[in-house]
């Protein structure tokens, strides 16, 4: 990564940029926002995510002012265009928790109480289609997403459509939920979270698409960590799921519920080695330098440093 593109901050340096922003989240709130095996604490929220919410709030205000100037120049009625924040990174790195914490913090700013959170999981092709395409073992790779539908969704969001629908994904059944949708109704901010939100993607003929999802993104965050750490977190999460969600008979992965701990560790390590690790190295990590901000995590899952694009 080119050092000249980013200004680096230690956690303590970044924490000072919080200024006088009050922390309005409680420990009770945080319990509901943590992902499986996440250890995020209130001090990390105050030192890392609160300054980040302040930065995004400043960007949102500037963007709204710019839109107002354009409307005045064109003689248009004031319009509402959501400010889009994208969060990218590996499986098990903590993207979902980052997204939920940011949503909660940003929704508490008086300037933009409406903050929507959409994950790109809903834009995966249904399992039936993935099976037909021979992509079930590449779920989460760029080619496993209905990119056309996702780009159309983003275009409608940024066009200020009053109501835009997104398909819903269930991690329990490991598939798109038939007939279920998330309705996004002109939020002030929309957070888009997913593995490949910064990817440029490819078209069926191998040429790059004319439009990227990131073309509709105003500010992007990449959650980063050494691959060895992420693999360890993935295995740890898999073990927790074997003791929890996988025990549900309706779970797609119910077959893993009776594995011994040693078998579960080997299974998780194999899945990482053959699927998630490959996706990280080939598709996700190469998008890191496209992000406006990089959150770097240490082995204990806490953010240790921050890089902000100049």
PAVEX-335766 format. One record per residue (C-alpha): residue number from 1; x, z, y. Coordinates in steps of 0.5 Angstrom, whole numbers, plus 500, padded with zeros to 3 digits. Each point is the difference from the previous one (the first is absolute). Layout:
N
ATOM  dolo    X    Z    Y
ATOM   NUM    X    Z    Y
...
//
This chain:
310
ATOM  dolo    X    Z    Y
ATOM     1  500  500  500
ATOM     2  503  498  507
ATOM     3  501  507  504
ATOM     4  499  496  506
ATOM     5  493  499  499
ATOM     6  498  507  500
ATOM     7  501  506  503
ATOM     8  501  506  495
ATOM     9  498  507  501
ATOM    10  501  506  496
ATOM    11  494  504  498
ATOM    12  501  505  506
ATOM    13  501  495  505
ATOM    14  494  497  498
ATOM    15  496  506  501
ATOM    16  502  501  507
ATOM    17  496  494  501
ATOM    18  494  503  499
ATOM    19  500  503  507
ATOM    20  494  504  501
ATOM    21  495  497  495
ATOM    22  496  505  497
ATOM    23  500  501  492
ATOM    24  492  500  498
ATOM    25  501  499  493
ATOM    26  499  507  496
ATOM    27  503  501  493
ATOM    28  493  500  497
ATOM    29  500  493  503
ATOM    30  507  498  497
ATOM    31  498  502  493
ATOM    32  494  495  500
ATOM    33  505  494  503
ATOM    34  506  501  495
ATOM    35  501  496  494
ATOM    36  502  502  493
ATOM    37  506  504  500
ATOM    38  501  499  507
ATOM    39  503  506  504
ATOM    40  499  498  507
ATOM    41  500  506  504
ATOM    42  497  502  507
ATOM    43  507  500  503
ATOM    44  501  493  498
ATOM    45  494  498  503
ATOM    46  502  503  506
ATOM    47  507  497  500
ATOM    48  499  493  497
ATOM    49  493  498  500
ATOM    50  497  503  507
ATOM    51  506  497  504
ATOM    52  498  493  496
ATOM    53  493  501  502
ATOM    54  502  501  507
ATOM    55  504  493  500
ATOM    56  494  497  497
ATOM    57  495  502  505
ATOM    58  505  498  506
ATOM    59  500  493  497
ATOM    60  492  500  499
ATOM    61  499  502  507
ATOM    62  505  494  502
ATOM    63  497  495  496
ATOM    64  493  502  502
ATOM    65  502  499  507
ATOM    66  503  493  499
ATOM    67  494  498  497
ATOM    68  496  502  506
ATOM    69  505  496  504
ATOM    70  498  494  496
ATOM    71  493  501  500
ATOM    72  500  501  508
ATOM    73  504  493  500
ATOM    74  496  496  496
ATOM    75  493  503  503
ATOM    76  498  503  493
ATOM    77  496  506  499
ATOM    78  505  506  497
ATOM    79  501  499  493
ATOM    80  502  505  494
ATOM    81  506  498  496
ATOM    82  502  505  495
ATOM    83  507  502  500
ATOM    84  503  499  493
ATOM    85  506  504  497
ATOM    86  503  498  494
ATOM    87  503  505  495
ATOM    88  504  497  494
ATOM    89  505  502  495
ATOM    90  501  501  492
ATOM    91  495  503  495
ATOM    92  501  508  500
ATOM    93  503  500  507
ATOM    94  495  504  504
ATOM    95  496  494  504
ATOM    96  493  503  498
ATOM    97  502  507  503
ATOM    98  503  497  506
ATOM    99  494  495  501
ATOM   100  495  506  499
ATOM   101  504  505  505
ATOM   102  501  495  505
ATOM   103  493  498  500
ATOM   104  498  508  501
ATOM   105  505  500  506
ATOM   106  498  494  503
ATOM   107  493  502  500
ATOM   108  501  506  504
ATOM   109  503  496  506
ATOM   110  494  500  505
ATOM   111  501  493  502
ATOM   112  499  497  493
ATOM   113  495  504  495
ATOM   114  499  495  495
ATOM   115  505  498  495
ATOM   116  499  496  494
ATOM   117  504  500  494
ATOM   118  500  494  495
ATOM   119  505  499  494
ATOM   120  502  494  498
ATOM   121  498  502  492
ATOM   122  493  497  502
ATOM   123  503  493  501
ATOM   124  503  500  493
ATOM   125  497  495  495
ATOM   126  495  503  495
ATOM   127  503  501  494
ATOM   128  496  495  497
ATOM   129  504  495  504
ATOM   130  507  503  499
ATOM   131  499  499  493
ATOM   132  498  493  501
ATOM   133  506  499  504
ATOM   134  505  504  495
ATOM   135  501  505  506
ATOM   136  498  507  497
ATOM   137  507  502  499
ATOM   138  501  498  507
ATOM   139  495  504  504
ATOM   140  502  501  507
ATOM   141  505  494  500
ATOM   142  498  496  506
ATOM   143  497  495  495
ATOM   144  495  505  498
ATOM   145  496  500  506
ATOM   146  495  496  503
ATOM   147  504  498  506
ATOM   148  495  495  503
ATOM   149  495  505  500
ATOM   150  504  506  503
ATOM   151  503  495  506
ATOM   152  492  498  501
ATOM   153  499  508  500
ATOM   154  505  501  505
ATOM   155  498  494  505
ATOM   156  493  503  500
ATOM   157  503  507  502
ATOM   158  504  497  505
ATOM   159  495  495  503
ATOM   160  496  507  502
ATOM   161  494  498  495
ATOM   162  495  506  500
ATOM   163  500  501  492
ATOM   164  505  498  495
ATOM   165  500  501  493
ATOM   166  505  502  495
ATOM   167  500  500  492
ATOM   168  501  507  497
ATOM   169  505  502  495
ATOM   170  500  505  495
ATOM   171  506  503  497
ATOM   172  496  504  495
ATOM   173  497  493  497
ATOM   174  507  496  502
ATOM   175  495  495  503
ATOM   176  496  497  506
ATOM   177  493  504  500
ATOM   178  495  495  499
ATOM   179  495  500  506
ATOM   180  504  505  504
ATOM   181  503  499  507
ATOM   182  503  503  506
ATOM   183  497  499  506
ATOM   184  504  500  506
ATOM   185  496  500  507
ATOM   186  505  499  506
ATOM   187  504  506  499
ATOM   188  505  501  506
ATOM   189  506  500  495
ATOM   190  500  498  493
ATOM   191  506  502  495
ATOM   192  501  495  494
ATOM   193  504  503  495
ATOM   194  503  496  494
ATOM   195  506  498  496
ATOM   196  501  493  503
ATOM   197  497  500  507
ATOM   198  506  498  503
ATOM   199  501  494  495
ATOM   200  500  493  502
ATOM   201  498  498  493
ATOM   202  500  493  497
ATOM   203  494  495  499
ATOM   204  499  497  493
ATOM   205  504  494  501
ATOM   206  506  505  502
ATOM   207  500  499  508
ATOM   208  499  505  504
ATOM   209  493  502  503
ATOM   210  498  497  507
ATOM   211  498  507  502
ATOM   212  502  507  497
ATOM   213  496  507  500
ATOM   214  506  502  505
ATOM   215  498  495  505
ATOM   216  494  505  501
ATOM   217  504  506  501
ATOM   218  502  504  506
ATOM   219  504  505  497
ATOM   220  503  501  494
ATOM   221  503  506  496
ATOM   222  505  499  493
ATOM   223  500  507  496
ATOM   224  507  499  497
ATOM   225  504  504  495
ATOM   226  506  499  495
ATOM   227  497  497  494
ATOM   228  502  505  495
ATOM   229  496  505  504
ATOM   230  494  496  500
ATOM   231  501  499  493
ATOM   232  500  507  499
ATOM   233  494  501  504
ATOM   234  496  495  496
ATOM   235  502  503  493
ATOM   236  498  507  503
ATOM   237  493  497  503
ATOM   238  499  497  493
ATOM   239  501  506  496
ATOM   240  495  504  505
ATOM   241  495  494  499
ATOM   242  501  501  492
ATOM   243  497  507  501
ATOM   244  495  498  505
ATOM   245  496  494  502
ATOM   246  502  496  493
ATOM   247  497  505  496
ATOM   248  493  497  503
ATOM   249  497  496  494
ATOM   250  498  495  506
ATOM   251  507  499  502
ATOM   252  504  494  499
ATOM   253  506  504  498
ATOM   254  496  505  495
ATOM   255  505  497  494
ATOM   256  506  504  504
ATOM   257  496  507  500
ATOM   258  503  502  493
ATOM   259  507  498  501
ATOM   260  505  505  499
ATOM   261  504  502  506
ATOM   262  506  496  497
ATOM   263  496  494  499
ATOM   264  497  500  507
ATOM   265  506  500  503
ATOM   266  503  494  496
ATOM   267  493  497  501
ATOM   268  501  501  508
ATOM   269  507  498  500
ATOM   270  499  493  496
ATOM   271  494  499  505
ATOM   272  505  501  506
ATOM   273  505  496  497
ATOM   274  496  494  498
ATOM   275  495  500  505
ATOM   276  500  504  506
ATOM   277  508  500  501
ATOM   278  500  493  500
ATOM   279  495  499  505
ATOM   280  503  505  505
ATOM   281  507  496  499
ATOM   282  497  493  500
ATOM   283  494  501  505
ATOM   284  499  506  504
ATOM   285  507  502  502
ATOM   286  502  493  503
ATOM   287  494  501  505
ATOM   288  503  507  503
ATOM   289  504  497  505
ATOM   290  493  497  503
ATOM   291  498  507  501
ATOM   292  499  503  507
ATOM   293  502  507  498
ATOM   294  503  502  493
ATOM   295  499  507  498
ATOM   296  506  502  495
ATOM   297  498  505  495
ATOM   298  505  505  496
ATOM   299  500  502  493
ATOM   300  495  506  501
ATOM   301  495  494  503
ATOM   302  501  503  507
ATOM   303  501  495  506
ATOM   304  508  501  502
ATOM   305  501  495  505
ATOM   306  496  494  504
ATOM   307  502  494  502
ATOM   308  496  496  506
ATOM   309  501  493  502
ATOM   310  503  499  506
//
